[in-house]
Amino acid sequence: MSDQEREFDMVVYGASGFVGALVARHLTGHAPEGTRIALAGRDTAKLERLGLNLPIVVADANDEEALTTMAGRTRVMVTTVGPYAKYGTPLARACAATGTDYVDLTGEVLFARDSIDENHETARRTGARIIHSCGFDSIPSDIGVHVLHAQVAADGEGELTDTTLVVASMRGGVSGGTIDSMRHQVDVMKKDTRLRRVGASPYSLSPDRESEPDLGRQPDMLSMPGSDVDTSIRGHLAPFVMASYNTRVVRRSNALRGWAYGRRFRYREVLRVKSRFAATTVKTALSGLVIGFAVPPLRFVLDRVLPAPGAGPSEEVQRSGHFTMDIFTTTTSGARYRARFKAKGDPGYAATAVMLGEAALALVHDRDRLPDLGGGVLTPATGIGDALVDRLRAAGLEITAQRI
């Protein structure tokens, strides 16, 4: 079926949820005139209450026939329904089979690995671009490194070597959906040693682990003085909660592009804090969160105090949120570069809605500018690339790269 024969340009699945509604509203306010958008979920009444006056498609996350029919009606599927390992597998499979482009918000390494194994070859055959992680996880990381590499290449300064993303500042709420995804992954890995090994491998999302360079350990739970990364960084560096996922997405991008970033490319992510004590506190808290989900009595307490899926902050809190990420690298020529990815709005809600929405719009309206990898289970950098960079800049996000 050609794009012209499909009823919709994009379907927003999960539009009645908190983040789904934000994405739907961003699209209705920013999509070019004539873009055919539909809302989808399992409850017609909830979708109608959004008041967006768009067509409605009803499909349950466990009804594969309904999901396949829905996928065949649209050019692009936008889904915010997670945890994805629990609810997302049938929809990703349906999109791969029907040649429908797909974007989501997953930060779940096991789901992404399963999707690669199940859908990559099918999507290559049908031409579907299955692009996971098109929100705060992992567009700033993946697109930031993409832009950094492009500037280094344009300047003729070789390839990237040691590269570090530093979350320089961030303000926003904790996503209940992210918490639920973490909770679900802990449950799964607790029961299966093999899955724990998959989750721990720095190349767990790579196309071919045996082809990856042997660069030694690339740990995620890092703590160090800021000056160890760059003399401009004040304070200390602590573990960043999404490093264990984002780093694997970026490494997959490098491999899918034939290691264009470099065979000596090492990548890590950290959070800037004021002191060594603060860094230790962050590290202890993150370790404690994982342990807490695995121990029933502690889990009971965490479930009562952490935000629930589907909930989110007020509009005022969303507007006051922001984040700035700086990515530092040394090239094979010895040059130093920095990329910056900066956005207003709560990272996991307002900013994520913009990033996911613009990723979908690029797939619909910028087909002639997409990377030439074709179909497959791709990443934001390898599936959308510069078309997404331009759309995000036009939406007000700061994305730059320069020699320092």
Wavefront OBJ file of the C-alpha trace (Angstrom):
o trace
v 0.000 0.000 0.000
v 1.399 3.422 -0.987
v 1.500 6.406 1.346
v -1.209 8.084 -0.721
v -3.591 5.163 -0.145
v -3.314 5.331 3.633
v -6.074 7.095 5.488
v -3.880 8.992 7.962
v -0.437 10.559 7.995
v -0.017 9.744 11.682
v -1.882 8.092 14.514
v -1.124 9.045 18.130
v -1.631 5.870 20.146
v -2.200 6.476 23.844
v -3.453 10.016 23.194
v -5.687 10.008 26.273
v -2.687 9.484 28.587
v -0.791 12.401 30.111
v 2.150 12.488 27.689
v 0.031 11.276 24.779
v -2.299 14.246 25.185
v 0.670 16.632 25.236
v 1.976 15.107 22.004
v -1.439 15.294 20.350
v -1.826 18.951 21.298
v 1.667 19.788 20.032
v 0.876 18.163 16.703
v -2.461 19.919 16.264
v -0.737 23.242 16.922
v 2.389 22.707 14.817
v 1.668 20.224 12.011
v 1.522 21.743 8.525
v -1.969 22.362 7.231
v -3.486 19.257 5.711
v -1.606 16.782 7.920
v -4.019 13.928 8.606
v -3.827 13.087 12.325
v -5.902 10.561 14.260
v -6.086 9.771 17.972
v -6.029 6.184 19.170
v -6.464 4.179 22.343
v -8.833 1.704 23.916
v -11.423 4.169 25.283
v -13.397 6.333 22.852
v -14.876 8.512 25.602
v -11.456 9.459 26.998
v -10.181 10.348 23.543
v -13.242 12.480 22.825
v -12.739 14.379 26.096
v -9.492 15.800 24.705
v -11.673 18.058 22.559
v -9.304 18.023 19.587
v -11.949 17.170 16.978
v -9.797 14.533 15.282
v -10.708 11.070 13.981
v -10.596 8.332 16.615
v -9.291 4.787 16.244
v -9.992 2.184 18.944
v -7.465 -0.596 19.536
v -6.427 -2.496 22.645
v -2.692 -3.014 23.220
v -3.248 -6.790 23.380
v -5.439 -7.069 20.274
v -2.934 -7.824 17.523
v -5.545 -7.886 14.771
v -6.800 -4.422 15.733
v -3.236 -3.113 16.024
v -2.300 -4.462 12.593
v -5.393 -2.915 11.041
v -4.617 0.421 12.716
v -0.984 0.317 11.567
v -2.083 -0.314 7.980
v -4.222 2.831 8.000
v -1.406 5.296 8.732
v 1.999 6.324 7.442
v 3.479 6.942 10.907
v 2.556 5.457 14.285
v 3.312 7.575 17.372
v 2.964 5.616 20.613
v 3.278 6.706 24.234
v 1.855 3.480 25.698
v 4.335 1.906 28.131
v 5.974 0.124 29.771
v 6.812 -0.929 26.250
v 8.023 -4.408 27.185
v 4.576 -4.979 28.660
v 2.375 -3.233 26.109
v 4.467 -2.258 23.084
v 5.695 -5.440 21.401
v 2.595 -6.226 19.279
v 2.369 -2.674 17.918
v 6.044 -2.486 16.931
v 5.662 -5.868 15.228
v 2.518 -4.708 13.388
v 4.251 -1.573 12.103
v 7.271 -3.512 10.878
v 5.008 -5.971 9.030
v 2.818 -3.297 7.395
v 5.655 -0.975 6.382
v 4.496 1.732 8.791
v 7.031 4.097 10.329
v 6.990 4.054 14.126
v 8.262 6.310 16.932
v 8.031 5.840 20.702
v 9.421 7.034 24.044
v 10.978 3.855 25.374
v 13.988 3.884 27.664
v 13.840 0.099 28.160
v 16.943 -1.705 26.954
v 15.351 -5.176 27.026
v 12.359 -4.059 24.951
v 14.615 -2.338 22.430
v 16.830 -5.437 22.173
v 13.807 -7.684 21.615
v 12.450 -5.293 18.989
v 15.767 -5.318 17.124
v 15.852 -9.116 17.113
v 12.234 -9.507 16.042
v 11.623 -6.561 13.739
v 14.834 -5.337 12.117
v 14.909 -7.684 9.127
v 11.148 -7.446 8.583
v 11.329 -3.651 8.647
v 14.254 -3.656 6.216
v 12.129 -5.677 3.834
v 8.979 -3.537 4.172
v 10.810 -0.200 4.428
v 9.397 0.652 7.867
v 11.546 2.888 10.044
v 11.064 1.589 13.581
v 12.633 4.341 15.691
v 12.624 3.883 19.433
v 13.496 6.492 22.071
v 12.324 9.734 20.493
v 11.895 11.761 23.687
v 14.204 12.915 26.470
v 15.417 9.330 26.166
v 17.354 9.497 23.855
v 17.124 12.376 21.371
v 19.427 14.837 23.217
v 22.113 12.152 23.513
v 21.778 10.621 20.061
v 21.169 13.795 18.075
v 23.741 15.690 20.163
v 26.493 13.243 19.217
v 25.239 13.211 15.615
v 25.655 16.993 15.377
v 29.024 16.857 17.156
v 30.323 14.274 14.690
v 29.037 16.263 11.716
v 30.939 19.382 12.828
v 34.161 17.464 13.435
v 33.865 15.819 10.022
v 33.139 19.157 8.322
v 36.280 20.631 9.913
v 38.411 17.674 8.811
v 39.503 16.918 12.387
v 39.241 13.133 12.203
v 37.012 10.941 14.366
v 35.639 11.063 17.897
v 37.464 9.350 20.756
v 36.621 9.888 24.451
v 33.225 11.597 24.520
v 31.221 12.616 27.581
v 27.734 14.065 27.857
v 27.358 16.296 30.908
v 23.883 17.232 32.133
v 24.864 20.791 33.020
v 21.450 21.786 34.382
v 18.027 20.209 34.580
v 14.717 21.000 36.218
v 11.620 18.852 35.946
v 9.436 16.213 37.499
v 9.970 12.472 37.555
v 7.828 10.647 35.006
v 5.536 7.983 36.414
v 5.878 6.115 33.150
v 9.669 6.083 33.431
v 9.411 4.766 36.984
v 7.017 2.050 35.861
v 9.399 1.028 33.076
v 12.288 0.768 35.553
v 10.116 -1.265 37.884
v 9.138 -3.677 35.093
v 12.746 -4.155 33.904
v 13.922 -4.949 37.437
v 11.176 -7.579 37.695
v 12.222 -9.239 34.451
v 15.981 -9.189 35.053
v 15.590 -10.443 38.607
v 14.266 -13.731 37.191
v 16.730 -14.236 34.322
v 20.540 -14.169 34.492
v 20.846 -13.926 30.698
v 18.726 -10.786 30.626
v 20.828 -9.249 33.390
v 23.890 -9.790 31.199
v 22.114 -8.169 28.251
v 21.189 -5.175 30.368
v 24.751 -4.794 31.660
v 26.547 -5.001 28.303
v 27.600 -1.592 26.906
v 26.803 -2.913 23.422
v 23.452 -4.514 24.248
v 21.706 -2.644 21.398
v 24.459 -2.994 18.809
v 23.757 -4.844 15.529
v 26.702 -7.221 15.986
v 28.463 -7.384 19.340
v 31.386 -9.369 17.884
v 32.167 -6.578 15.423
v 32.430 -3.910 18.102
v 35.908 -2.699 19.126
v 37.310 -3.865 22.434
v 37.523 -0.627 24.405
v 37.441 -2.127 27.883
v 34.883 -1.349 30.550
v 32.517 1.545 29.881
v 30.738 1.935 33.239
v 27.589 3.982 33.806
v 27.751 4.664 37.579
v 30.480 7.306 37.352
v 31.644 9.931 39.845
v 34.559 12.332 39.244
v 35.613 16.000 39.415
v 34.152 18.082 36.580
v 37.650 19.133 35.507
v 38.387 15.516 34.557
v 36.092 16.047 31.556
v 36.779 19.710 30.786
v 38.439 22.558 32.667
v 35.313 24.704 32.179
v 33.162 22.398 34.338
v 32.817 23.412 37.969
v 31.769 21.037 40.716
v 31.567 17.263 40.612
v 30.058 14.732 38.224
v 27.554 12.102 39.373
v 25.812 9.174 37.657
v 22.988 10.185 35.290
v 19.866 8.092 35.680
v 19.406 7.387 31.949
v 23.068 6.818 31.071
v 22.679 3.043 31.021
v 20.128 3.353 28.223
v 21.199 6.438 26.263
v 24.815 5.282 25.892
v 23.668 2.062 24.232
v 21.483 3.965 21.764
v 24.418 6.185 20.770
v 26.691 3.157 20.333
v 24.053 1.544 18.110
v 24.015 4.672 15.949
v 27.782 4.480 15.543
v 27.615 0.813 14.521
v 24.684 1.287 12.110
v 26.691 4.016 10.390
v 29.700 1.752 9.967
v 31.449 3.203 13.034
v 31.497 6.657 11.442
v 32.083 8.270 14.834
v 35.243 6.208 15.121
v 36.470 2.784 16.171
v 37.999 4.414 19.236
v 34.753 6.178 20.174
v 34.062 5.786 23.909
v 30.890 7.350 25.277
v 29.541 8.072 28.769
v 26.961 10.341 30.438
v 27.093 12.138 33.797
v 25.199 14.724 35.831
v 26.897 17.884 37.149
v 26.358 18.552 40.862
v 27.954 20.992 43.305
v 30.111 18.700 45.392
v 31.589 15.258 45.814
v 29.135 14.655 48.645
v 26.220 15.416 46.312
v 27.652 13.021 43.718
v 27.900 10.259 46.319
v 24.317 10.947 47.378
v 23.075 10.634 43.800
v 25.001 7.412 43.261
v 23.640 5.928 46.489
v 20.073 6.984 45.646
v 20.159 5.413 42.187
v 21.595 2.162 43.519
v 19.015 2.199 46.289
v 16.180 2.671 43.826
v 17.120 -0.471 41.906
v 17.550 -2.452 45.130
v 14.277 -1.069 46.443
v 12.333 -2.333 43.425
v 13.878 -5.786 43.878
v 13.092 -6.139 47.618
v 9.336 -6.554 48.335
v 9.085 -4.549 51.596
v 11.042 -1.623 50.114
v 9.090 -1.865 46.899
v 5.847 -1.443 48.803
v 7.137 1.855 50.202
v 8.453 3.087 46.835
v 5.165 2.289 45.102
v 3.380 4.536 47.590
v 5.673 7.556 47.241
v 6.776 7.538 43.596
v 4.544 9.032 40.863
v 2.076 6.670 39.216
v 1.930 6.009 35.451
v -0.356 8.412 33.627
v 0.163 11.247 36.104
v 2.164 14.375 35.507
v 3.007 17.885 36.705
v 0.922 21.031 36.343
v 1.228 23.262 33.288
v 3.158 25.812 35.355
v 5.708 23.192 36.437
v 6.034 21.972 32.873
v 6.679 25.502 31.592
v 9.302 26.217 34.256
v 11.282 23.083 33.454
v 14.401 23.033 31.321
v 17.600 21.126 30.578
v 21.046 21.795 29.148
v 23.372 19.013 28.016
v 26.951 19.594 26.891
v 28.848 16.883 25.019
v 32.642 17.092 25.080
v 34.994 15.129 22.851
v 38.607 14.834 21.792
v 39.174 13.914 18.160
v 41.854 11.722 16.651
v 43.636 14.910 15.536
v 43.758 16.128 19.142
v 41.122 18.847 18.688
v 38.550 19.543 21.416
v 34.857 20.059 20.612
v 31.641 20.689 22.468
v 28.039 20.189 21.370
v 25.117 21.676 23.277
v 21.512 20.465 23.393
v 19.265 22.833 25.339
v 15.510 23.057 25.699
v 12.819 24.789 27.724
v 10.014 22.797 29.319
v 9.946 19.861 31.690
v 12.312 17.280 30.132
v 10.044 14.245 30.535
v 6.798 15.980 29.590
v 6.703 19.310 27.726
v 10.092 18.950 26.012
v 9.521 15.266 25.295
v 6.184 16.053 23.625
v 7.961 18.459 21.279
v 10.742 15.993 20.462
v 8.402 13.074 19.772
v 5.996 15.218 17.792
v 8.725 16.709 15.605
v 10.225 13.253 14.995
v 6.858 12.107 13.655
v 6.434 15.234 11.525
v 9.887 14.721 9.991
v 8.949 11.188 8.963
v 5.779 12.485 7.309
v 6.967 15.696 5.662
v 10.731 15.359 5.178
v 11.030 12.014 3.410
v 13.532 13.319 0.871
v 15.914 14.408 3.662
v 15.978 11.238 5.755
v 19.186 9.187 6.061
v 19.571 6.584 3.334
v 19.697 3.498 5.571
v 16.147 2.581 4.517
v 13.994 0.536 6.848
v 14.923 -1.299 10.015
v 15.006 -0.783 13.759
v 16.921 2.470 13.782
v 17.783 5.337 16.136
v 16.819 9.022 15.951
v 20.204 9.841 14.383
v 20.196 7.022 11.827
v 16.465 7.051 11.072
v 15.731 10.806 10.920
v 19.043 12.657 11.332
v 19.393 16.214 10.016
v 15.686 16.505 9.217
v 15.002 16.171 12.940
v 17.795 18.585 13.864
v 16.278 21.285 11.667
v 12.766 20.719 12.989
v 13.878 20.860 16.611
v 15.809 24.079 16.009
v 12.749 25.590 14.353
v 10.732 24.543 17.418
v 13.026 26.594 19.654
v 15.563 24.042 20.886
v 19.237 25.018 20.907
v 21.449 22.462 19.137
v 25.002 23.545 18.375
v 28.523 22.186 17.978
v 31.841 24.050 17.930
v 35.547 23.686 18.469
v 36.772 24.790 21.890
l 1 2 3 4 5 6 7 8 9 10 11 12 13 14 15 16 17 18 19 20 21 22 23 24 25 26 27 28 29 30 31 32 33 34 35 36 37 38 39 40 41 42 43 44 45 46 47 48 49 50 51 52 53 54 55 56 57 58 59 60 61 62 63 64 65 66 67 68 69 70 71 72 73 74 75 76 77 78 79 80 81 82 83 84 85 86 87 88 89 90 91 92 93 94 95 96 97 98 99 100 101 102 103 104 105 106 107 108 109 110 111 112 113 114 115 116 117 118 119 120 121 122 123 124 125 126 127 128 129 130 131 132 133 134 135 136 137 138 139 140 141 142 143 144 145 146 147 148 149 150 151 152 153 154 155 156 157 158 159 160 161 162 163 164 165 166 167 168 169 170 171 172 173 174 175 176 177 178 179 180 181 182 183 184 185 186 187 188 189 190 191 192 193 194 195 196 197 198 199 200 201 202 203 204 205 206 207 208 209 210 211 212 213 214 215 216 217 218 219 220 221 222 223 224 225 226 227 228 229 230 231 232 233 234 235 236 237 238 239 240 241 242 243 244 245 246 247 248 249 250 251 252 253 254 255 256 257 258 259 260 261 262 263 264 265 266 267 268 269 270 271 272 273 274 275 276 277 278 279 280 281 282 283 284 285 286 287 288 289 290 291 292 293 294 295 296 297 298 299 300 301 302 303 304 305 306 307 308 309 310 311 312 313 314 315 316 317 318 319 320 321 322 323 324 325 326 327 328 329 330 331 332 333 334 335 336 337 338 339 340 341 342 343 344 345 346 347 348 349 350 351 352 353 354 355 356 357 358 359 360 361 362 363 364 365 366 367 368 369 370 371 372 373 374 375 376 377 378 379 380 381 382 383 384 385 386 387 388 389 390 391 392 393 394 395 396 397 398 399 400 401 402 403 404
